[in-house]
């Protein structure tokens, strides 16, 4: 995924001279996870810009750049640090189109690594997708594989609205996948049915997608797997169609359960497909407590065993 994202940003910088990259250590060091490695040497320090350690300033400057006609891709080193720029995101970034009655919009992307599973500290393991999805006016994306990461990044920069681009840290170098050369787009707002099935729908995204695939394969379960890819706007049609098709729905995400993406999906299914369900909707998520220190990570995060037990439970109803 690191290579795929690097390639996407490289192509975007080459395509449009108004595209700029900015963030802490994105230039000389190539970013904390080397997603922007080599880009400053190729495009210069006027387009790949090392910034001070000031997240609010990075995001605020990006907003000003976008209003001035540039197309910034801002990197925040870890999702937990992004809260320092929360006011800029909520008060300005998400509202500019509405505030100006549609006359101005912000063509910008804010990238940040998310999630645990790498034995990092608390503020390096956050899953804040529900926070940003609740801010109307933002598009929130979280890929689960290199192909989608590249295509979604290109789509995000080609949109005319601000995109929060969440990159699962564990997936940066977890596995390899063939990714085509050149420009291509993965549609934002469209979920991917990873696997067709008829007995159970498992709706997931990000790091959990691959874990769900492995569990379903090993258990040989007739389950349909839906990878959201875009958190906001949700692909409600694909979700509801799958729920009606199988009659059983399980939602798996790494973020804590309370007030999360799973709760929103559950509500929509209850409103539009309740009479087609054969069992209560089941959520597999992290407990509603702060992310613990690395030694307790395995107890906190959803894993193959928890997902397998949940599949057995819902299929027994």
C-alpha positions as CSV (number, residue, x, y, z in Angstrom):
1,X,0.0,0.0,0.0
2,X,2.9,2.4,0.7
3,X,4.2,1.9,-2.9
4,X,0.7,2.2,-4.4
5,X,0.0,5.5,-2.5
6,X,3.4,6.9,-3.5
7,X,2.7,6.1,-7.1
8,X,-0.7,7.7,-6.9
9,X,0.7,11.0,-5.4
10,X,3.5,10.9,-7.9
11,X,1.1,10.7,-10.8
12,X,-1.1,13.5,-9.4
13,X,1.9,15.8,-9.0
14,X,2.9,15.0,-12.6
15,X,-0.6,15.5,-13.9
16,X,-1.3,18.9,-12.4
17,X,1.2,21.5,-11.3
18,X,-1.3,22.9,-8.8
19,X,-1.1,19.7,-6.7
20,X,1.2,20.2,-3.7
21,X,2.1,17.9,-0.8
22,X,2.8,19.3,2.7
23,X,3.3,17.9,6.2
24,X,5.8,17.0,8.8
25,X,8.9,15.3,7.2
26,X,7.1,14.6,4.0
27,X,10.0,16.0,1.9
28,X,13.5,15.1,2.9
29,X,12.5,12.0,4.9
30,X,9.6,11.0,2.7
31,X,7.0,10.9,5.4
32,X,7.0,8.9,8.7
33,X,6.1,5.7,6.7
34,X,7.8,6.8,3.5
35,X,4.6,7.3,1.5
36,X,6.1,10.4,-0.1
37,X,9.6,9.0,-0.4
38,X,11.5,10.5,-3.3
39,X,8.9,13.1,-4.3
40,X,10.6,16.2,-3.1
41,X,13.8,15.3,-5.0
42,X,11.6,14.8,-8.1
43,X,9.3,17.9,-7.8
44,X,11.2,20.3,-5.6
45,X,10.6,21.8,-2.2
46,X,8.0,24.3,-3.5
47,X,5.6,21.4,-4.2
48,X,6.6,18.8,-1.6
49,X,6.9,21.0,1.5
50,X,8.2,20.1,4.9
51,X,6.2,22.0,7.6
52,X,6.7,22.8,11.3
53,X,5.2,20.4,13.8
54,X,1.8,22.1,13.9
55,X,-1.2,20.1,12.7
56,X,-3.6,23.0,12.9
57,X,-1.3,25.1,10.8
58,X,-0.9,22.3,8.2
59,X,-4.6,22.0,7.8
60,X,-5.3,25.7,7.9
61,X,-2.6,26.4,5.4
62,X,-4.1,23.7,3.1
63,X,-7.5,25.3,3.3
64,X,-5.9,28.6,2.3
65,X,-4.0,26.9,-0.6
66,X,-7.2,25.3,-1.8
67,X,-9.0,28.7,-1.8
68,X,-6.1,30.1,-3.7
69,X,-6.4,27.5,-6.5
70,X,-3.8,25.0,-5.4
71,X,-4.7,21.3,-4.7
72,X,-3.0,20.3,-1.4
73,X,-2.4,16.8,-0.2
74,X,-1.7,17.3,3.5
75,X,-0.2,14.5,5.6
76,X,-0.8,14.3,9.4
77,X,1.7,11.8,10.8
78,X,-0.7,9.9,13.0
79,X,-4.5,10.1,13.4
80,X,-4.2,11.0,17.1
81,X,-2.3,14.2,16.2
82,X,-5.0,15.3,13.8
83,X,-7.2,16.4,16.7
84,X,-5.0,19.4,17.1
85,X,-6.4,20.6,13.7
86,X,-9.9,19.5,14.5
87,X,-11.2,23.1,14.7
88,X,-9.9,23.8,11.2
89,X,-11.5,20.6,9.8
90,X,-14.9,21.1,11.4
91,X,-15.3,24.9,11.4
92,X,-13.8,25.6,7.9
93,X,-12.9,22.5,5.9
94,X,-16.2,20.8,6.1
95,X,-18.4,23.9,5.8
96,X,-16.9,26.1,3.0
97,X,-19.2,24.9,0.2
98,X,-22.2,25.6,2.4
99,X,-20.9,28.8,3.9
100,X,-20.3,30.3,0.4
101,X,-23.7,28.9,-0.9
102,X,-21.8,26.7,-3.3
103,X,-19.7,29.3,-4.9
104,X,-16.4,28.1,-3.3
105,X,-15.2,24.6,-2.6
106,X,-12.0,23.0,-1.2
107,X,-10.2,20.6,-3.5
108,X,-7.9,19.0,-0.9
109,X,-7.0,15.7,0.7
110,X,-5.9,15.2,4.3
111,X,-4.1,11.9,4.7
112,X,-3.3,10.1,8.0
113,X,-2.4,6.6,9.2
114,X,-5.0,4.9,11.4
115,X,-5.5,1.8,13.5
116,X,-3.5,-0.5,15.7
117,X,-1.9,-3.9,15.3
118,X,1.7,-2.5,15.1
119,X,2.5,-2.3,18.8
120,X,2.5,1.5,18.7
121,X,1.5,4.0,21.4
122,X,-2.0,5.3,22.1
123,X,-2.1,8.4,19.8
124,X,-0.6,6.3,17.0
125,X,-3.4,3.7,17.0
126,X,-6.6,5.8,16.7
127,X,-9.6,5.0,14.5
128,X,-11.4,8.3,14.2
129,X,-13.6,7.7,11.1
130,X,-16.9,8.2,12.9
131,X,-15.8,11.6,14.1
132,X,-15.1,12.9,10.6
133,X,-18.1,11.1,9.0
134,X,-20.3,13.0,11.5
135,X,-19.0,16.3,10.1
136,X,-21.3,16.9,7.1
137,X,-19.3,18.2,4.2
138,X,-16.4,15.8,4.5
139,X,-15.8,12.7,2.4
140,X,-14.2,9.9,4.4
141,X,-12.3,7.1,2.7
142,X,-10.5,4.0,4.1
143,X,-9.0,1.5,1.7
144,X,-8.2,-2.1,2.5
145,X,-5.7,-3.0,-0.2
146,X,-3.1,-1.4,-2.5
147,X,-5.2,-1.4,-5.6
148,X,-8.1,0.5,-3.9
149,X,-5.6,2.8,-2.1
150,X,-4.2,4.1,-5.4
151,X,-7.5,4.4,-7.2
152,X,-9.2,6.1,-4.2
153,X,-6.4,8.6,-3.8
154,X,-6.6,9.6,-7.4
155,X,-10.4,9.9,-7.2
156,X,-10.1,11.9,-4.0
157,X,-7.8,14.5,-5.6
158,X,-10.0,14.7,-8.7
159,X,-13.0,15.6,-6.6
160,X,-14.0,19.1,-5.7
161,X,-14.6,18.6,-2.0
162,X,-12.4,17.9,1.0
163,X,-11.5,14.3,1.6
164,X,-10.2,12.7,4.8
165,X,-8.1,9.8,3.6
166,X,-7.5,7.2,6.3
167,X,-4.7,4.8,5.7
168,X,-4.6,1.6,7.8
169,X,-1.1,1.6,9.3
170,X,-0.9,-2.2,9.6
171,X,-1.6,-2.6,5.8
172,X,1.2,-0.3,4.6
173,X,3.5,-3.3,4.2
174,X,1.4,-6.3,5.2
175,X,0.9,-7.8,1.8
176,X,1.6,-7.2,-1.9
177,X,-1.0,-6.9,-4.7
178,X,-0.7,-6.3,-8.4
179,X,-1.6,-2.7,-9.2
180,X,-1.8,-1.4,-12.7
181,X,0.5,1.4,-14.0
182,X,-0.8,4.8,-14.8
183,X,-3.9,6.7,-13.7
184,X,-7.1,4.9,-12.7
185,X,-9.9,5.7,-10.3
186,X,-11.8,3.7,-7.8
187,X,-15.3,5.2,-7.4
188,X,-15.8,7.1,-4.1
189,X,-19.1,6.2,-2.5
190,X,-19.2,2.7,-4.0
191,X,-18.6,-0.3,-1.8
192,X,-16.9,-3.4,-3.1
193,X,-18.6,-6.9,-2.8
194,X,-15.4,-8.8,-2.2
195,X,-17.1,-12.2,-2.1
196,X,-20.6,-13.2,-3.0
197,X,-22.6,-15.3,-0.5
198,X,-26.1,-16.2,0.5
199,X,-26.2,-17.1,4.2
200,X,-24.6,-14.1,5.9
201,X,-23.5,-10.5,5.0
202,X,-20.3,-9.3,6.7
203,X,-19.8,-5.6,6.2
204,X,-16.3,-4.3,7.0
205,X,-13.5,-2.0,5.8
206,X,-9.9,-1.2,6.3
207,X,-7.6,-3.6,8.2
208,X,-10.5,-5.9,9.1
209,X,-11.4,-6.7,5.5
210,X,-8.4,-9.1,5.0
211,X,-9.0,-10.7,8.4
212,X,-12.6,-11.3,7.6
213,X,-11.7,-12.8,4.2
214,X,-9.2,-15.2,5.9
215,X,-11.7,-16.3,8.5
216,X,-14.5,-16.9,6.0
217,X,-12.1,-18.8,3.7
218,X,-10.9,-21.1,6.5
219,X,-14.4,-21.7,7.9
220,X,-15.7,-22.3,4.4
221,X,-18.7,-20.1,5.2
222,X,-21.3,-19.1,2.6
223,X,-20.9,-15.4,3.5
224,X,-21.0,-12.3,1.4
225,X,-18.2,-9.8,2.3
226,X,-18.8,-6.1,1.6
227,X,-15.8,-3.8,1.9
228,X,-17.2,-0.2,2.3
229,X,-14.1,1.6,1.0
230,X,-15.9,4.9,1.6
231,X,-17.2,5.6,5.1
232,X,-19.0,8.8,4.1
233,X,-21.0,8.8,2.0
234,X,-22.1,5.2,2.7
235,X,-23.1,3.0,-0.2
236,X,-26.5,2.3,1.3
237,X,-27.9,0.4,-1.7
238,X,-25.1,-2.2,-1.6
239,X,-25.5,-2.6,2.1
240,X,-29.3,-2.9,2.0
241,X,-29.3,-5.2,-1.0
242,X,-26.9,-7.6,0.7
243,X,-28.9,-7.6,4.0
244,X,-32.1,-8.5,2.1
245,X,-30.3,-11.1,0.1
246,X,-28.8,-13.1,3.1
247,X,-31.1,-12.2,6.0
248,X,-28.2,-12.1,8.4
249,X,-25.8,-9.2,8.9
250,X,-22.5,-8.9,10.9
251,X,-20.5,-5.7,10.9
252,X,-16.8,-5.8,11.7
253,X,-14.6,-2.7,12.3
254,X,-11.6,-1.9,14.4
255,X,-12.9,1.3,15.9
256,X,-14.8,1.1,19.2
257,X,-18.4,-0.1,19.0
258,X,-20.2,2.9,20.6
259,X,-21.6,5.5,18.2
260,X,-19.5,4.0,15.4
261,X,-19.9,3.2,11.7
262,X,-21.4,-0.2,12.7
263,X,-24.2,1.6,14.7
264,X,-25.0,3.8,11.7
265,X,-25.2,0.8,9.3
266,X,-27.3,-1.1,11.8
267,X,-29.8,1.7,12.0
268,X,-30.1,2.0,8.2
269,X,-30.7,-1.8,7.9
270,X,-33.3,-1.7,10.7
271,X,-35.1,1.2,8.9
272,X,-35.1,-0.4,5.4
273,X,-34.6,-4.2,5.7
274,X,-35.8,-5.2,9.2
275,X,-38.5,-7.6,7.9
276,X,-36.0,-9.5,5.7
277,X,-33.7,-10.2,8.7
278,X,-33.6,-13.7,10.2
279,X,-31.4,-12.7,13.2
280,X,-30.4,-9.6,15.1
281,X,-27.6,-7.6,13.6
282,X,-24.3,-8.4,15.2
283,X,-21.3,-6.0,15.6
284,X,-17.7,-7.1,16.2
285,X,-15.6,-4.1,17.2
286,X,-13.2,-2.8,19.8
287,X,-14.5,-2.1,23.3
288,X,-15.6,1.4,24.1
289,X,-12.5,2.4,26.0
290,X,-9.3,4.3,25.0
291,X,-6.8,2.4,22.9
292,X,-4.6,0.6,25.4
293,X,-0.8,0.3,25.6
294,X,0.7,-2.2,23.1
295,X,0.8,-5.1,25.6
296,X,-3.0,-5.2,25.7
297,X,-3.5,-4.7,21.9
298,X,-4.4,-8.3,21.3
299,X,-7.2,-8.2,23.9
300,X,-8.6,-4.9,22.6
301,X,-8.7,-5.3,18.8
302,X,-11.1,-7.6,16.8
303,X,-9.3,-10.7,15.7
304,X,-9.9,-13.9,13.8
305,X,-11.1,-15.8,16.9
306,X,-13.6,-13.1,17.8
307,X,-14.9,-12.9,14.2
308,X,-15.1,-16.7,13.9
309,X,-17.1,-16.9,17.2
310,X,-19.5,-14.2,16.0
311,X,-20.1,-16.0,12.7
312,X,-21.0,-19.2,14.6
313,X,-23.3,-17.2,16.9
314,X,-25.3,-15.5,14.1
315,X,-25.6,-18.6,12.0
316,X,-27.0,-20.5,14.9
317,X,-30.0,-18.2,15.2
